[in-house]
Amino acid sequence: MYKIKNDICFKTNEGWQKYEALKDSIIDSPLLNDEFGKDAYIISEENENILTLKKENAIEFRSLSGNNNQMIITDEYFKNRLVIGYENVSNFNNDQIALSLNDGFLITDKSKKTIDKKPLKPIIDNFKVNNQTLLLNDVNRKDFKYKSNISIGLTVHGTTNHYFEYTLDTIAPIEWTRIENSSLELNNLTEGYYKIYFRSNNNFAISSEITDIDFSISPPWYRAKTGLLLYVLLGLLVIVVFYFLHKRKIVKEQRLLQLDLENRQAIVLKEKAIENEKQLISIRNEALKNELKLKSKQLANNAMSLVKKNETLTGLKREFVLNRNSFDAQLYHKLLKKIDGSLGQKDEWKIFEHNFNQVHEDFFNGLKKQFPKLTHKDLKLCAYIKMNMLTKEIAPLMNITERGVETHRYRLKKKLNLNKEDLRDFISKF
């Protein structure tokens, strides 16, 4: 808390404030905040016309009378010697001021005029590209290789109390970057135009005039003229390769189309051949059907011929039996024997069986395989039933009576294990 021009002032985190007696309240202090800054730290005695302000790198003496009298003591005189937290400036006599240090006092004459020197403009001392020093006259607007490392050395004559800053941006607000060791190192620079601005600052944040330098970084070879030429050549090569590949593709597709056409023609010819073969088979089957019908008719005719013959022989035998007294006994027996021999001739059955097998292939084999106990007589009856012959037609062929045929049919059904199923329908399946 300080008494400045009869105002009670004190420092806060938001800046300087004072007690206003008329309002009986705390208000901001425009004098201190605007003239000396919200972060100013006063270390002088109360009710002094010249305030002593502690700053980061200096101690500043500012007049409250508005005559702009000012004196600055840089930190080269008191660095690491201040009593931190207890800094104090006192009037030593009418013309001198004493600053307490941890090892004594610093005394200065407050009547001295403050020299507010503006820092000198920085000078580019050297310019290196990839550790090779170039003349400054050869630098401006010169092109350097891609990814070059550039070092720029700076200096200011006549003072050591300064530091350098640089920026690449000239559009407000400018962001300046401090340079360490008076040398700017720029590594692996990418392509583009560079204009670098330099200035020097003293410890009181007073900046000098600006020095600039400009140069260009060439694009990498793949974006330069060499790369462009290479891209053109590669483009032409790609076009040529694409042309030949496309041409080869067309030739290949034409060959595939030709092969496909040939395959389709072969398929069509094969289908035609198959169709012709089917027609030929159909014609053959039709011929076989016709032949089968013809053989069936021949078989039926042969069977009817046998029936007629056997009926005739049976009639003759009956007449012989009725008129046996009209014949010589020896002649009677001889003729009767011949008639019986003709009725039971085995050769006729073999011929009939052969013709029947040609019409109904494997009929007897199928019956024998499924019903091995069937007799020769049973097979005969099955064949006649297969031909849809009536009982009265079967009787003379088997040289038995019609009742005998019915009896034989009944026994055959038992052998075939038939109960309710019709015998004719069962035999027709074979």
VOPAGU-2260 file (C-alpha; in pm, 1 decimal, decimal comma):
REM VOPAGU-2260
SITE   aa  ch    i         X         Y         Z
SITE  MET   A    0       0,0       0,0       0,0
SITE  TYR   A    1     135,5     341,3    -100,2
SITE  LYS   A    2      47,1     708,9     -58,3
SITE  ILE   A    3      89,8     870,3    -398,8
SITE  LYS   A    4     -19,4    1235,8    -445,6
SITE  ASN   A    5    -228,5    1206,4    -129,6
SITE  ASP   A    6    -411,8     901,4    -270,9
SITE  ILE   A    7    -401,7     570,1     -90,3
SITE  CYS   A    8    -305,1     318,7    -364,6
SITE  PHE   A    9    -243,7     -52,7    -356,3
SITE  LYS   A   10    -150,3    -327,3    -601,2
SITE  THR   A   11    -392,7    -608,2    -690,0
SITE  ASN   A   12    -391,6    -893,7    -939,4
SITE  GLU   A   13    -608,5    -680,9   -1170,7
SITE  GLY   A   14    -378,7    -373,2   -1149,6
SITE  TRP   A   15    -350,4     -60,9    -935,5
SITE  GLN   A   16    -649,1      65,7    -736,5
SITE  LYS   A   17    -706,2     357,6    -498,8
SITE  TYR   A   18    -943,4     470,8    -226,4
SITE  GLU   A   19   -1184,2     744,2    -341,6
SITE  ALA   A   20   -1287,7     945,3     -32,4
SITE  LEU   A   21   -1576,2    1127,1    -202,3
SITE  LYS   A   22   -1735,9     800,4    -308,5
SITE  ASP   A   23   -1608,1     612,6      -6,6
SITE  SER   A   24   -1517,9     320,5    -238,3
SITE  ILE   A   25   -1227,5     147,4    -406,3
SITE  ILE   A   26   -1177,6     236,4    -776,0
SITE  ASP   A   27    -911,4     181,8   -1043,0
SITE  SER   A   28    -618,7     421,1   -1051,8
SITE  PRO   A   29    -595,9     554,7   -1411,6
SITE  LEU   A   30    -268,0     734,5   -1340,8
SITE  LEU   A   31     -79,1     427,1   -1231,6
SITE  ASN   A   32    -247,6     176,5   -1465,5
SITE  ASP   A   33    -219,8     390,5   -1779,6
SITE  GLU   A   34     112,2     565,1   -1718,8
SITE  PHE   A   35     312,4     293,7   -1545,1
SITE  GLY   A   36     123,3     -24,4   -1625,9
SITE  LYS   A   37     -91,6    -263,9   -1428,3
SITE  ASP   A   38     208,9    -483,6   -1352,3
SITE  ALA   A   39     432,6    -198,9   -1229,2
SITE  TYR   A   40     593,9    -267,1    -892,1
SITE  ILE   A   41     674,6      52,1    -693,3
SITE  ILE   A   42     977,2      36,7    -465,9
SITE  SER   A   43    1022,5     414,1    -393,2
SITE  GLU   A   44     928,2     607,2     -80,4
SITE  GLU   A   45     586,2     765,4     -38,4
SITE  ASN   A   46     488,1    1111,9    -168,9
SITE  GLU   A   47     780,7    1126,5    -407,0
SITE  ASN   A   48     745,8    1315,7    -734,0
SITE  ILE   A   49     965,1    1057,6    -902,7
SITE  LEU   A   50     841,9     702,1    -866,1
SITE  THR   A   51    1081,9     411,5    -881,3
SITE  LEU   A   52     941,2     109,8   -1070,7
SITE  LYS   A   53    1087,7    -236,0   -1071,2
SITE  LYS   A   54    1064,8    -415,7   -1405,9
SITE  GLU   A   55    1193,5    -748,0   -1529,3
SITE  ASN   A   56    1532,5    -631,7   -1656,4
SITE  ALA   A   57    1559,9    -278,8   -1523,8
SITE  ILE   A   58    1466,5     -25,2   -1261,2
SITE  GLU   A   59    1287,3     276,4   -1404,7
SITE  PHE   A   60    1249,9     622,8   -1254,2
SITE  ARG   A   61     934,1     801,4   -1375,6
SITE  SER   A   62     820,1    1153,0   -1292,9
SITE  LEU   A   63     466,0    1222,5   -1174,8
SITE  SER   A   64     485,8    1581,3   -1294,5
SITE  GLY   A   65     438,5    1484,3   -1654,1
SITE  ASN   A   66     763,9    1638,0   -1781,2
SITE  ASN   A   67     872,9    1298,7   -1913,9
SITE  ASN   A   68    1186,5    1296,8   -1702,8
SITE  GLN   A   69    1302,6     938,1   -1693,3
SITE  MET   A   70    1605,7     737,9   -1594,1
SITE  ILE   A   71    1667,6     368,3   -1636,8
SITE  ILE   A   72    1915,4     142,8   -1460,3
SITE  THR   A   73    1970,5    -183,1   -1646,5
SITE  ASP   A   74    2011,4    -513,2   -1465,7
SITE  GLU   A   75    2381,0    -534,1   -1547,7
SITE  TYR   A   76    2431,9    -322,3   -1231,7
SITE  PHE   A   77    2215,3    -522,2    -992,0
SITE  LYS   A   78    2151,9    -864,4   -1146,2
SITE  ASN   A   79    2139,2   -1130,9    -873,0
SITE  ARG   A   80    2203,8    -859,3    -607,0
SITE  LEU   A   81    1849,5    -739,3    -523,8
SITE  VAL   A   82    1691,1    -829,8    -191,4
SITE  ILE   A   83    1393,9   -1010,3    -342,7
SITE  GLY   A   84    1065,6    -900,9    -184,6
SITE  TYR   A   85    1231,1    -615,0      10,3
SITE  GLU   A   86    1354,9    -394,8    -274,1
SITE  ASN   A   87    1368,7     -31,5    -164,6
SITE  VAL   A   88    1489,4     305,2    -300,3
SITE  SER   A   89    1559,4     595,0     -58,9
SITE  ASN   A   90    1670,0     955,1     -95,2
SITE  PHE   A   91    2035,5     963,1       6,5
SITE  ASN   A   92    2051,6    1338,4      -7,2
SITE  ASN   A   93    1880,8    1599,2    -214,5
SITE  ASP   A   94    2039,7    1490,2    -542,1
SITE  GLN   A   95    2112,0    1121,2    -493,0
SITE  ILE   A   96    1907,8     801,2    -462,6
SITE  ALA   A   97    2023,9     482,1    -293,5
SITE  LEU   A   98    1903,3     130,1    -398,8
SITE  SER   A   99    1956,7    -132,9    -132,2
SITE  LEU   A  100    2134,6    -449,8    -244,6
SITE  ASN   A  101    2224,1    -767,7     -60,0
SITE  ASP   A  102    2590,4    -664,0     -60,5
SITE  GLY   A  103    2562,1    -284,6     -24,9
SITE  PHE   A  104    2397,0       7,0    -202,4
SITE  LEU   A  105    2373,2     139,5    -553,9
SITE  ILE   A  106    2380,6     520,1    -557,6
SITE  THR   A  107    2286,8     733,1    -857,5
SITE  ASP   A  108    2233,8    1101,2    -922,0
SITE  LYS   A  109    1866,7    1170,1    -988,9
SITE  SER   A  110    1944,5    1499,0   -1155,8
SITE  LYS   A  111    2101,8    1321,3   -1452,3
SITE  LYS   A  112    1908,1    1319,9   -1775,9
SITE  THR   A  113    1788,8     983,0   -1888,0
SITE  ILE   A  114    1925,4     880,8   -2227,8
SITE  ASP   A  115    1649,5     699,0   -2411,0
SITE  LYS   A  116    1847,3     551,6   -2695,7
SITE  LYS   A  117    1671,3     348,2   -2957,6
SITE  PRO   A  118    1862,2      26,1   -3043,0
SITE  LEU   A  119    2061,1      32,9   -3362,3
SITE  LYS   A  120    1941,4    -144,8   -3671,8
SITE  PRO   A  121    2078,0    -502,9   -3685,6
SITE  ILE   A  122    2338,7    -587,7   -3946,7
SITE  ILE   A  123    2356,2    -922,2   -4124,9
SITE  ASP   A  124    2708,9   -1029,8   -4046,7
SITE  ASN   A  125    2721,4   -1357,3   -4241,3
SITE  PHE   A  126    2503,2   -1586,8   -4446,3
SITE  LYS   A  127    2576,3   -1958,8   -4471,5
SITE  VAL   A  128    2410,6   -2223,5   -4687,3
SITE  ASN   A  129    2491,3   -2580,5   -4588,7
SITE  ASN   A  130    2793,8   -2447,4   -4392,1
SITE  GLN   A  131    2925,0   -2253,2   -4694,5
SITE  THR   A  132    2954,6   -1876,7   -4646,3
SITE  LEU   A  133    2813,2   -1658,1   -4924,0
SITE  LEU   A  134    2862,4   -1291,3   -5001,5
SITE  LEU   A  135    2558,3   -1089,5   -4899,5
SITE  ASN   A  136    2533,0    -938,6   -5246,6
SITE  ASP   A  137    2479,5   -1294,0   -5381,5
SITE  VAL   A  138    2197,5   -1376,1   -5141,0
SITE  ASN   A  139    1899,0   -1158,0   -5224,0
SITE  ARG   A  140    1650,8   -1327,4   -5456,7
SITE  LYS   A  141    1881,5   -1618,7   -5512,0
SITE  ASP   A  142    1750,5   -1975,2   -5538,1
SITE  PHE   A  143    1891,6   -2240,9   -5308,0
SITE  LYS   A  144    1849,8   -2613,9   -5317,6
SITE  TYR   A  145    1554,1   -2791,3   -5162,0
SITE  LYS   A  146    1600,3   -2891,4   -4794,7
SITE  SER   A  147    1896,0   -2653,6   -4752,8
SITE  ASN   A  148    2022,3   -2552,1   -4408,9
SITE  ILE   A  149    2066,2   -2175,7   -4373,7
SITE  SER   A  150    2244,5   -1986,7   -4097,4
SITE  ILE   A  151    2219,0   -1605,1   -4066,1
SITE  GLY   A  152    2450,0   -1424,6   -3824,8
SITE  LEU   A  153    2350,4   -1080,7   -3684,9
SITE  THR   A  154    2534,8    -803,0   -3505,4
SITE  VAL   A  155    2486,1    -445,6   -3372,4
SITE  HIS   A  156    2780,6    -207,8   -3337,8
SITE  GLY   A  157    2849,1     -15,2   -3020,1
SITE  THR   A  158    2637,5    -205,7   -2765,5
SITE  THR   A  159    2601,4    -543,8   -2607,6
SITE  ASN   A  160    2278,3    -474,3   -2419,7
SITE  HIS   A  161    2045,0    -612,4   -2685,5
SITE  TYR   A  162    1890,2    -923,4   -2835,6
SITE  PHE   A  163    1755,2   -1004,3   -3182,1
SITE  GLU   A  164    1413,8   -1108,5   -3306,5
SITE  TYR   A  165    1286,7   -1224,5   -3645,7
SITE  THR   A  166     958,2   -1286,1   -3821,3
SITE  LEU   A  167     835,2   -1414,2   -4154,3
SITE  ASP   A  168     498,4   -1247,8   -4118,7
SITE  THR   A  169     441,8    -885,1   -4211,6
SITE  ILE   A  170      66,5    -889,5   -4159,9
SITE  ALA   A  171     -51,6    -756,1   -3824,0
SITE  PRO   A  172     -38,5    -878,4   -3558,6
SITE  ILE   A  173     324,6    -969,2   -3621,4
SITE  GLU   A  174     466,2   -1251,4   -3411,8
SITE  TRP   A  175     835,2   -1193,0   -3342,6
SITE  THR   A  176    1056,2   -1479,8   -3231,3
SITE  ARG   A  177    1365,4   -1425,0   -3021,3
SITE  ILE   A  178    1698,8   -1537,6   -3166,3
SITE  GLU   A  179    1944,9   -1707,8   -2938,1
SITE  ASN   A  180    2321,5   -1652,3   -2972,4
SITE  SER   A  181    2276,3   -1384,9   -3242,3
SITE  SER   A  182    2239,6   -1648,5   -3511,7
SITE  LEU   A  183    1925,7   -1775,7   -3684,9
SITE  GLU   A  184    1933,4   -2140,4   -3790,4
SITE  LEU   A  185    1681,3   -2256,5   -4051,8
SITE  ASN   A  186    1706,1   -2627,6   -4135,6
SITE  ASN   A  187    1548,9   -2842,2   -4408,4
SITE  LEU   A  188    1373,7   -2550,9   -4575,5
SITE  THR   A  189    1095,6   -2645,9   -4811,9
SITE  GLU   A  190    1032,2   -2481,3   -5146,8
SITE  GLY   A  191     902,8   -2127,8   -5165,1
SITE  TYR   A  192     990,4   -1761,4   -5136,0
SITE  TYR   A  193    1129,2   -1645,1   -4801,5
SITE  LYS   A  194    1159,0   -1287,5   -4677,8
SITE  ILE   A  195    1293,0   -1265,6   -4323,6
SITE  TYR   A  196    1270,0    -949,6   -4110,1
SITE  PHE   A  197    1511,6    -879,0   -3823,9
SITE  ARG   A  198    1515,3    -623,1   -3543,9
SITE  SER   A  199    1715,3    -565,6   -3228,2
SITE  ASN   A  200    1562,9    -500,2   -2885,0
SITE  ASN   A  201    1715,0    -359,0   -2568,8
SITE  ASN   A  202    1621,5    -469,5   -2222,2
SITE  PHE   A  203    1342,5    -208,2   -2211,3
SITE  ALA   A  204    1158,3    -369,4   -2506,1
SITE  ILE   A  205    1250,9     -80,3   -2736,2
SITE  SER   A  206    1284,1    -209,1   -3089,7
SITE  SER   A  207    1511,6     -93,6   -3367,9
SITE  GLU   A  208    1441,4     -40,0   -3733,0
SITE  ILE   A  209    1391,9    -355,0   -3941,0
SITE  THR   A  210    1647,9    -527,7   -4160,1
SITE  ASP   A  211    1526,9    -783,2   -4413,3
SITE  ILE   A  212    1669,0   -1036,3   -4651,1
SITE  ASP   A  213    1492,0   -1250,6   -4910,5
SITE  PHE   A  214    1574,4   -1564,0   -5103,6
SITE  SER   A  215    1402,1   -1861,7   -5259,7
SITE  ILE   A  216    1421,2   -2236,1   -5206,5
SITE  SER   A  217    1390,2   -2435,5   -5525,6
SITE  PRO   A  218    1137,0   -2714,0   -5538,9
SITE  PRO   A  219    1264,7   -3072,5   -5524,2
SITE  TRP   A  220    1373,4   -3227,8   -5849,5
SITE  TYR   A  221    1042,5   -3411,2   -5886,5
SITE  ARG   A  222     861,4   -3073,4   -5889,7
SITE  ALA   A  223    1125,7   -2884,2   -6085,5
SITE  LYS   A  224    1187,8   -2870,0   -6461,8
SITE  THR   A  225    1383,2   -3194,6   -6446,8
SITE  GLY   A  226    1092,5   -3365,8   -6273,8
SITE  LEU   A  227     846,3   -3212,5   -6518,2
SITE  LEU   A  228    1049,0   -3344,5   -6811,4
SITE  LEU   A  229    1069,4   -3684,5   -6645,4
SITE  TYR   A  230     691,2   -3682,2   -6588,1
SITE  VAL   A  231     636,1   -3597,5   -6954,4
SITE  LEU   A  232     863,2   -3883,8   -7059,0
SITE  LEU   A  233     694,9   -4118,1   -6812,4
SITE  GLY   A  234     354,6   -4002,0   -6937,3
SITE  LEU   A  235     457,3   -4072,9   -7296,5
SITE  LEU   A  236     594,3   -4410,5   -7189,6
SITE  VAL   A  237     270,7   -4489,8   -7006,9
SITE  ILE   A  238      70,8   -4387,2   -7315,5
SITE  VAL   A  239     286,5   -4607,8   -7538,8
SITE  VAL   A  240     265,5   -4900,7   -7295,1
SITE  PHE   A  241    -106,4   -4846,3   -7256,7
SITE  TYR   A  242    -145,7   -4835,5   -7636,2
SITE  PHE   A  243      39,6   -5163,6   -7685,2
SITE  LEU   A  244    -136,4   -5327,1   -7390,0
SITE  HIS   A  245    -470,9   -5205,8   -7522,8
SITE  LYS   A  246    -382,6   -5330,7   -7869,3
SITE  ARG   A  247    -274,7   -5665,8   -7729,1
SITE  LYS   A  248    -594,8   -5677,4   -7525,3
SITE  ILE   A  249    -799,8   -5612,2   -7841,7
SITE  VAL   A  250    -609,4   -5886,7   -8028,1
SITE  LYS   A  251    -663,0   -6121,2   -7734,6
SITE  GLU   A  252   -1032,4   -6036,9   -7718,0
SITE  GLN   A  253   -1063,6   -6091,1   -8092,3
SITE  ARG   A  254    -890,8   -6427,8   -8055,8
SITE  LEU   A  255   -1122,2   -6516,1   -7767,0
SITE  LEU   A  256   -1423,6   -6409,4   -7973,7
SITE  GLN   A  257   -1297,5   -6624,0   -8262,0
SITE  LEU   A  258   -1248,5   -6919,7   -8026,9
SITE  ASP   A  259   -1591,4   -6856,5   -7875,7
SITE  LEU   A  260   -1744,7   -6845,0   -8223,6
SITE  GLU   A  261   -1569,4   -7168,0   -8316,1
SITE  ASN   A  262   -1683,5   -7328,6   -7991,3
SITE  ARG   A  263   -2039,7   -7214,2   -8052,7
SITE  GLN   A  264   -2025,9   -7350,1   -8406,7
SITE  ALA   A  265   -1887,3   -7676,3   -8272,0
SITE  ILE   A  266   -2168,2   -7686,8   -8013,5
SITE  VAL   A  267   -2426,9   -7613,9   -8281,5
SITE  LEU   A  268   -2281,0   -7887,0   -8503,3
SITE  LYS   A  269   -2272,4   -8122,8   -8206,6
SITE  GLU   A  270   -2633,0   -8037,0   -8120,4
SITE  LYS   A  271   -2726,6   -8092,6   -8483,2
SITE  ALA   A  272   -2546,5   -8427,3   -8478,3
SITE  ILE   A  273   -2721,1   -8521,0   -8152,9
SITE  GLU   A  274   -3054,2   -8411,5   -8297,9
SITE  ASN   A  275   -2987,1   -8615,4   -8612,5
SITE  GLU   A  276   -2884,2   -8906,8   -8394,7
SITE  LYS   A  277   -3206,5   -8870,2   -8195,6
SITE  GLN   A  278   -3407,5   -8859,9   -8515,8
SITE  LEU   A  279   -3220,1   -9165,3   -8639,8
SITE  ILE   A  280   -3284,0   -9343,2   -8308,9
SITE  SER   A  281   -3647,6   -9237,8   -8327,5
SITE  ILE   A  282   -3669,3   -9379,7   -8679,2
SITE  ARG   A  283   -3499,7   -9697,8   -8561,8
SITE  ASN   A  284   -3732,8   -9722,1   -8263,4
SITE  GLU   A  285   -4028,6   -9668,2   -8490,9
SITE  ALA   A  286   -3893,7   -9939,0   -8719,3
SITE  LEU   A  287   -3842,0  -10165,6   -8418,6
SITE  LYS   A  288   -4196,8  -10094,8   -8302,4
SITE  ASN   A  289   -4328,3  -10174,0   -8644,4
SITE  GLU   A  290   -4113,7  -10484,4   -8654,3
SITE  LEU   A  291   -4238,0  -10575,8   -8306,2
SITE  LYS   A  292   -4597,3  -10527,5   -8415,5
SITE  LEU   A  293   -4526,9  -10740,5   -8722,8
SITE  LYS   A  294   -4362,2  -11011,1   -8514,3
SITE  SER   A  295   -4646,8  -10991,7   -8263,8
SITE  LYS   A  296   -4891,8  -11041,6   -8548,0
SITE  GLN   A  297   -4679,9  -11325,8   -8685,9
SITE  LEU   A  298   -4658,5  -11475,0   -8337,0
SITE  ALA   A  299   -5032,7  -11442,3   -8295,9
SITE  ASN   A  300   -5088,7  -11593,6   -8641,4
SITE  ASN   A  301   -4854,5  -11880,1   -8561,2
SITE  ALA   A  302   -5032,7  -11931,8   -8232,4
SITE  MET   A  303   -5372,4  -11925,1   -8407,5
SITE  SER   A  304   -5236,5  -12164,1   -8669,4
SITE  LEU   A  305   -5132,2  -12399,3   -8392,2
SITE  VAL   A  306   -5472,7  -12357,8   -8233,4
SITE  LYS   A  307   -5645,0  -12441,2   -8562,3
SITE  LYS   A  308   -5413,6  -12731,8   -8624,8
SITE  ASN   A  309   -5456,3  -12870,3   -8274,9
SITE  GLU   A  310   -5835,3  -12820,9   -8295,4
SITE  THR   A  311   -5835,1  -13009,2   -8626,0
SITE  LEU   A  312   -5620,8  -13290,1   -8489,3
SITE  THR   A  313   -5833,8  -13303,9   -8174,2
SITE  GLY   A  314   -6147,0  -13330,4   -8392,4
SITE  LEU   A  315   -5987,4  -13607,2   -8599,1
SITE  LYS   A  316   -5884,0  -13788,6   -8284,7
SITE  ARG   A  317   -6238,4  -13765,2   -8151,2
SITE  GLU   A  318   -6376,5  -13904,5   -8482,8
SITE  PHE   A  319   -6122,6  -14186,6   -8472,6
SITE  VAL   A  320   -6222,5  -14274,1   -8119,7
SITE  LEU   A  321   -6592,1  -14272,6   -8209,4
SITE  ASN   A  322   -6536,5  -14483,9   -8523,6
SITE  ARG   A  323   -6257,9  -14704,9   -8402,4
SITE  ASN   A  324   -6448,7  -15016,1   -8500,4
SITE  SER   A  325   -6439,5  -14908,3   -8859,9
SITE  PHE   A  326   -6060,7  -14933,7   -8871,8
SITE  ASP   A  327   -5815,4  -15210,1   -8835,8
SITE  ALA   A  328   -5692,1  -15217,8   -8476,3
SITE  GLN   A  329   -5330,9  -15191,3   -8580,1
SITE  LEU   A  330   -5403,6  -14903,0   -8817,8
SITE  TYR   A  331   -5618,3  -14732,4   -8556,8
SITE  HIS   A  332   -5344,6  -14729,8   -8295,8
SITE  LYS   A  333   -5085,7  -14620,9   -8551,3
SITE  LEU   A  334   -5294,0  -14320,3   -8665,3
SITE  LEU   A  335   -5393,8  -14230,1   -8311,2
SITE  LYS   A  336   -5027,9  -14229,6   -8207,8
SITE  LYS   A  337   -4936,0  -13993,8   -8494,6
SITE  ILE   A  338   -5219,4  -13757,8   -8401,9
SITE  ASP   A  339   -5107,9  -13750,1   -8035,7
SITE  GLY   A  340   -4747,6  -13694,5   -8148,4
SITE  SER   A  341   -4853,7  -13396,9   -8358,0
SITE  LEU   A  342   -5057,5  -13247,7   -8069,8
SITE  GLY   A  343   -4760,2  -13257,1   -7826,6
SITE  GLN   A  344   -4476,5  -13173,6   -8067,6
SITE  LYS   A  345   -4187,4  -13011,4   -7885,2
SITE  ASP   A  346   -4039,0  -12852,9   -8196,9
SITE  GLU   A  347   -4343,1  -12636,0   -8240,0
SITE  TRP   A  348   -4308,1  -12501,9   -7885,9
SITE  LYS   A  349   -3937,2  -12422,2   -7945,2
SITE  ILE   A  350   -4026,5  -12226,2   -8255,1
SITE  PHE   A  351   -4301,7  -12047,3   -8065,6
SITE  GLU   A  352   -4066,9  -11975,6   -7771,4
SITE  HIS   A  353   -3800,8  -11837,4   -8005,2
SITE  ASN   A  354   -4048,5  -11606,4   -8176,4
SITE  PHE   A  355   -4200,0  -11506,4   -7843,7
SITE  ASN   A  356   -3855,8  -11409,0   -7700,9
SITE  GLN   A  357   -3791,0  -11187,0   -7999,7
SITE  VAL   A  358   -4114,2  -10997,6   -7930,3
SITE  HIS   A  359   -4099,9  -11004,5   -7551,1
SITE  GLU   A  360   -3729,9  -11002,7   -7470,4
SITE  ASP   A  361   -3620,8  -11160,1   -7139,6
SITE  PHE   A  362   -3981,4  -11246,7   -7047,0
SITE  PHE   A  363   -3901,4  -11602,6   -6947,8
SITE  ASN   A  364   -3569,5  -11500,8   -6783,9
SITE  GLY   A  365   -3745,4  -11243,7   -6566,6
SITE  LEU   A  366   -4010,3  -11496,5   -6453,5
SITE  LYS   A  367   -3752,2  -11766,9   -6385,9
SITE  LYS   A  368   -3532,0  -11527,2   -6187,3
SITE  GLN   A  369   -3814,6  -11410,9   -5961,9
SITE  PHE   A  370   -4001,7  -11744,3   -5946,4
SITE  PRO   A  371   -3745,9  -12024,9   -6000,0
SITE  LYS   A  372   -4004,0  -12298,5   -5912,5
SITE  LEU   A  373   -4215,5  -12238,6   -6227,6
SITE  THR   A  374   -4238,6  -12544,7   -6454,7
SITE  HIS   A  375   -4213,0  -12558,0   -6831,3
SITE  LYS   A  376   -4591,6  -12588,3   -6851,1
SITE  ASP   A  377   -4632,4  -12285,5   -6619,3
SITE  LEU   A  378   -4411,2  -12078,6   -6850,3
SITE  LYS   A  379   -4621,5  -12180,6   -7150,2
SITE  LEU   A  380   -4938,9  -12065,6   -6977,3
SITE  CYS   A  381   -4771,2  -11735,6   -6880,6
SITE  ALA   A  382   -4667,7  -11678,2   -7242,8
SITE  TYR   A  383   -5020,5  -11740,2   -7371,9
SITE  ILE   A  384   -5166,3  -11507,2   -7105,9
SITE  LYS   A  385   -4905,4  -11242,9   -7203,7
SITE  MET   A  386   -5042,7  -11264,0   -7558,8
SITE  ASN   A  387   -5397,1  -11195,3   -7421,5
SITE  MET   A  388   -5520,2  -11535,8   -7545,8
SITE  LEU   A  389   -5852,4  -11668,2   -7416,0
SITE  THR   A  390   -5893,5  -11989,3   -7222,9
SITE  LYS   A  391   -6061,4  -12163,4   -7519,0
SITE  GLU   A  392   -5759,4  -12064,0   -7732,8
SITE  ILE   A  393   -5506,6  -12183,9   -7477,5
SITE  ALA   A  394   -5669,0  -12525,4   -7421,7
SITE  PRO   A  395   -5584,9  -12678,3   -7765,5
SITE  LEU   A  396   -5231,9  -12535,3   -7753,6
SITE  MET   A  397   -5165,8  -12706,4   -7423,5
SITE  ASN   A  398   -5362,5  -13018,3   -7531,7
SITE  ILE   A  399   -5590,9  -12992,2   -7228,1
SITE  THR   A  400   -5950,2  -12900,1   -7168,6
SITE  GLU   A  401   -6072,2  -12552,3   -7085,5
SITE  ARG   A  402   -6139,7  -12663,9   -6730,2
SITE  GLY   A  403   -5782,8  -12790,2   -6714,9
SITE  VAL   A  404   -5664,2  -12444,2   -6821,3
SITE  GLU   A  405   -5867,6  -12282,4   -6542,7
SITE  THR   A  406   -5725,3  -12528,7   -6290,8
SITE  HIS   A  407   -5375,2  -12458,0   -6414,6
SITE  ARG   A  408   -5436,1  -12078,6   -6388,0
SITE  TYR   A  409   -5550,1  -12123,2   -6027,2
SITE  ARG   A  410   -5236,6  -12320,1   -5937,3
SITE  LEU   A  411   -5017,1  -12063,5   -6117,0
SITE  LYS   A  412   -5162,7  -11777,9   -5905,6
SITE  LYS   A  413   -5062,0  -11963,6   -5590,7
SITE  LYS   A  414   -4708,4  -12013,4   -5721,3
SITE  LEU   A  415   -4689,9  -11641,3   -5799,6
SITE  ASN   A  416   -4821,6  -11550,8   -5450,3
SITE  LEU   A  417   -5119,5  -11363,0   -5593,6
SITE  ASN   A  418   -5429,9  -11310,3   -5383,8
SITE  LYS   A  419   -5657,3  -11042,7   -5520,1
SITE  GLU   A  420   -5441,3  -10917,9   -5806,9
SITE  ASP   A  421   -5544,1  -11031,5   -6152,0
SITE  LEU   A  422   -5309,8  -11285,5   -6310,5
SITE  ARG   A  423   -5320,0  -11117,7   -6652,7
SITE  ASP   A  424   -5228,6  -10776,8   -6505,3
SITE  PHE   A  425   -4940,6  -10924,6   -6307,7
SITE  ILE   A  426   -4791,2  -11109,2   -6605,6
SITE  SER   A  427   -4824,7  -10796,7   -6828,5
SITE  LYS   A  428   -4564,2  -10622,9   -6605,9
SITE  PHE   A  429   -4286,5  -10852,8   -6722,6
